[in-house]
Amino acid sequence: MDAEKKLTFLLENKHLDEELKTIATKVYQGQRITQTEGVTLYERGELGYLGVLANFIRERLHGDKTYFNRNFHIEPTNLCVYDCKFCSYSRLIKQREDGWEATMEEMLNQVKSYDNEPVTEVHIVGGVLPQYNMAFYMDLFTAIKRHRPNIHVKALTPVEYHYIFKKAKVDYATGMAMMKDAGLDSMPGGGAEIFHPEIREQIAKDKCNAEQWLQIHEEWHNLGMHSNATMLYGHIEQYWHRVDHMERLRQLQDRTGGFQTFIPLKFRNKDNQMSYVAESTVVEDLRNYAVSRIYLDNFPHIKAYWAMISRQTAQLALGFGVNDIDGTLDDTTKIYSMAGAEEQHPAMTTRELVELIRNAGRHPIERDTLYRVITDYKDVVFEEDRIDKQPKYYQLPVLNEK
């Protein structure tokens, strides 16, 4: 049964709660749901119901197409001036012996190590330290582009930009324009956490607030550029905090259209100041992906970071509104593994990603950062899977025992 038939069948269910039927009707008709209805989805929407709605939207937008890219991460440092309670990755400056601080040369060498690899994106994000200032990052972006002009530089969150612009005494608009001129191509979505101050001040008190985070993205969008957005869920927030967070993103997207992808980030509780908080279940993870797809009607893509939630859960999420599972990573990130993710050495080959998507009944497409198709893997047969390359076996004669 296809996605539309499943939704039609759901709407014909005489036992379906009237409020849930109203929401389902809105989804079928392509209408926007309200904040109150978003909370209702979280509080009363069962997994199967949410999956039908989210998958209908996903297939209306993308069919079975599921995207991934070939990327690697550079993490300049895990030392940080901020003390986020949920973070397992960062170390305060007084804990310098437990961290790392990469030099410009070391980062450029990491880029050069991929010279013979068909990667299309370098993702740069890390801790916040005074020496990694505006001039440093502008020089880094320029050097990367000089060495490999075609690679897409996706770098730094508003948390980092807010800090370095403040130190450099430049406003957000000027700062983002200077970063673009230095070689920045797009912004990742990190640092959003939960926007509402009731939660944000408890888990990430010192860093940029919601208004500043959103303003920096807006200035970037005003330059004609694109970015992503995230939400850290599954800790001390309530459902209405999640909806409030997505509503702020939806309103900014209405104004600029600059967001490409929304990435729900699962809170992991290993080795951080919130280890007493239990992690969300896989069912709740899938419900959250589905509600995100339903609520963010103006976001083109919903992504599941397989390195954070495991390959299996990412595969399941493809039936709950997700149409992107990020990239190959090549074991270049420690952010998730240090927080207790199942993938302690996150790396997948292109073939593994393609097979993961195919095994979920979806259509794998390698993209660049801006979702332009690089390779359509729908009918591609990998060299190691070719029948004529399989080992041949010969039947041996059976000898009768005498």
C-alpha positions, 0 to 999 in steps of 0.5 A, a space after each residue: 500500500 502506497 503512502 497516499 492509500 495508507 493515509 486515506 485508509 487512516 482517515 476512513 477509520 471511524 475510531 480515530 480521535 477527532 483532533 487527530 483526524 483533523 490533523 491528518 486531514 490537514 496533512 492530506 490537504 497540504 495545510 499547516 498545523 498549529 502549535 497546539 496541534 504539534 503538541 497534540 501529536 507528541 502527546 497523543 499520536 501513536 507511532 503508526 499514526 505519526 509514521 503514516 502522516 510523516 511518510 506521506 509528506 516525505 514521499 510527496 516531497 521526495 518519493 523514495 529518494 534518500 540522500 547521503 554525501 561523502 564528507 569528513 569532519 575537522 574538529 579544531 579543539 574540544 576545549 571550550 569557554 562554555 560549560 554546557 551541561 549536556 556536552 560529553 565532548 568539550 573540556 574547560 580550559 582548566 582541563 587542557 590536559 584532557 583535550 586537543 588543540 589543532 594547529 592550522 597546519 594540522 587541519 590543512 594536513 587533514 584536508 590534504 589527506 583526502 586529496 585522492 578521495 571523492 569527498 565533496 564536503 568538509 564539516 568544521 565545528 568544535 569548541 570555542 577558544 580565544 585563539 581560534 578567532 575571526 582571523 584564524 578561521 578566515 585564513 583557514 577557509 581561504 587556505 582550504 579553498 586555495 588547496 581544493 577549490 571545489 570542496 564545500 566548506 560547511 563550518 562553525 555554528 552561531 555559538 562560535 560566530 557570536 563569540 568571534 564576532 564579539 571579540 572582533 567588534 563586528 556586527 553579525 551582518 558584516 561578520 557573515 559577509 566576511 566569512 563568505 568572502 573568505 570561503 565559507 559555503 554554508 553553516 551547519 545547524 549546531 548550537 540550537 539545543 532548545 531555544 526556550 530560555 526556561 530550558 536553555 538557561 539550565 543546559 547552556 546558560 552562557 552561550 548565544 541565546 535563541 534570538 542571536 542564533 536565529 539572527 546569525 542564520 538570518 544574516 547568512 540567508 540574506 546573503 543568499 546562502 544556506 544553512 541547517 538547523 538542529 534541536 537537542 531533544 530527549 533530556 529535561 524539555 517538555 513537548 511544548 518546548 520542542 514545538 516552540 523550538 520548531 515554530 521559531 525555525 518555521 517562522 524564520 524559514 517563512 522569511 528567508 527560505 534559507 534552511 535546507 535541512 532539520 536534524 533532530 539530535 538525540 541527547 546522549 548521557 555518557 560522561 556529562 553533567 546530565 548523566 542522571 537523565 535517561 535517554 529517549 527510547 527508539 520509539 520516541 526517537 522515531 516519533 520525534 522524527 515524524 512530528 518534525 517532518 509534519 510540523 516543519 512544512 517549509 523545510 525541504 529535508 529531515 536528516 537522521 545522523 546515523 552516527 548518533 542514533 545507530 545505523 539501524 535506527 537511521 534505517 527505521 527513520 526512513 519510514 518516519 519522515 527522514 530522507 537524508 542520513 548524512 555522510 561517510 564521515 570516515 571516523 573523523 568526528 568524536 562528538 557523538 562517540 564521546 557522548 555514548 553513541 553506538 558508533 564508537 568509530 563512525 565510518 561507512 563506505 559509500 557501498 555500505 550507505 547505499 546498501 543500508 538505504 536499499 535494504 529499507 526499500 529506498 532509492 539511494 542518491 549521493 548528493 553534494 551539500 546543496 542537494 545537487 545529485 552527484 550519483 544516482 545509485 538506484 541501479 548501480 552494481 558495485 564491482 564486488 557485487 557483480 556476478 561475473 566477479 563472484 568466486 566459481 565453485 565446481 562440483 567434484 566427483 563423488 568417490 564410492 567407498 570400497 
